[in-house]
Amino acid sequence: VPLLVLDLPRVLLLAAPVLVYTLVNGMVEGRWDAERMELEKEIPTLLIRLSSLLKASPNMIETLDAVADGLDPQKPLAGWIKRLASALQSSGFQGLAEMQAEAQDISPALLLAVVEIGRMWETGGAGYSEALRLSAGNMADLMETRSQANAVAAGVWGTTRTIVLALGVTLGGVLLNPVSKPAFSTPLVQGALLACALWAAFGYWQIKDAVGAVTE
């Protein structure tokens, strides 16, 4: 509709679905990545508190609930750990397997934490309590590394968005300018415009994959 109202080249209608999908996908995945990072930041704290409390009370399910109550309720990990405790209580090993599969889809760090918790729940013992404490230290180092990688990725995305925005504003100004607008009425120029729009979308996915490979 905006293309028709502004009387922009109709060829952009062909690229519009791809560009809109790319834009929406970037917004959704950006929000999801932020949620995942918020969750991961609390995992070392979770493991440290769990290790300490299990020394006093060996009941894993009650301890998980207690630790979850001490986490930030505004962040996603607290609710997820509550669900883990509920799954262990209601479904046992099947519940653990289901939560491990879900953790794998969310974050490798969360999966490692759930695997350690599962081992402790199955076997108990002071040795696994100490293993949780050591895992917390290793996880903290991992989170610091991931934080640095995410900071670099954020800088890359910031630069990319600035370039795309500048190009979009420039192209929009040219297309709306009465003097330059007639030049875009020829099939050759419109074909080149469509190719540029699709190439920009392709470039977005290439950068996305590269950044994802660094931050995983």
Disulfide bonds with the S-S distance in Angstrom:
none
